[in-house]
C-alpha cells in the first residue's frame, strides 16, 4: 500500500515538473508566472512536510493554499485567461478541503 502511494507521489512530482517546464518553455508571461508560483508553493509544501507537529503542518498547508489562491487571483486579474479561471476555481476547492480538514 505504501509503495503505491510513494509511486503516486513520484508520478505527481513528475507531472508537475513536466507541466511547469512546458508552461515555462512554450507559454506566455501568464503561463510563466503561474509555473513559477506553482513551483515556489510546491517547494514550500515540501519544506512544510518536514514539520513534525501535525496541527502546525495542517495550518501551514492551509496558509500555503491561500498564498497559491491569492497568487492565481492576481494573475487572473492581470492576464485574463480561461485556464487561470479554471485553476483558480480548482484551487478554491482545494483550499476549502484543507480548511475543512483543519477545523475541529
URQUI-V753983 format. One record per residue. N is the residue number from 1. RES is the residue in one small letter. SS is DSSP state (2 for helix, 1 for strand, 0 for the rest). Layout:
{{N/RES/SS} {N/RES/SS}}
//
This chain:
{{1/x/0} {2/x/2} {3/x/2} {4/x/2} {5/x/2} {6/x/2} {7/x/2} {8/x/2} {9/x/2} {10/x/2} {11/x/2} {12/x/2} {13/x/2} {14/x/2} {15/x/2} {16/x/2} {17/x/2} {18/x/2} {19/x/2} {20/x/2} {21/x/2} {22/x/2} {23/x/2} {24/x/2} {25/x/2} {26/x/2} {27/x/0} {28/x/0} {29/x/2} {30/x/2} {31/x/2} {32/x/2} {33/x/2} {34/x/2} {35/x/2} {36/x/2} {37/x/2} {38/x/2} {39/x/2} {40/x/2} {41/x/2} {42/x/2} {43/x/2} {44/x/2} {45/x/2} {46/x/2} {47/x/2} {48/x/2} {49/x/0} {50/x/0} {51/x/0} {52/x/0} {53/x/0} {54/x/2} {55/x/2} {56/x/2} {57/x/2} {58/x/2} {59/x/2} {60/x/2} {61/x/2} {62/x/2} {63/x/2} {64/x/2} {65/x/2} {66/x/2} {67/x/2} {68/x/2} {69/x/2} {70/x/2} {71/x/2} {72/x/2} {73/x/2} {74/x/2} {75/x/2} {76/x/2} {77/x/2} {78/x/2} {79/x/0} {80/x/0} {81/x/0} {82/x/2} {83/x/2} {84/x/2} {85/x/2} {86/x/2} {87/x/2} {88/x/2} {89/x/2} {90/x/2} {91/x/2} {92/x/2} {93/x/2} {94/x/2} {95/x/2} {96/x/2} {97/x/2} {98/x/2} {99/x/2} {100/x/2} {101/x/2} {102/x/2} {103/x/0} {104/x/0}}
//
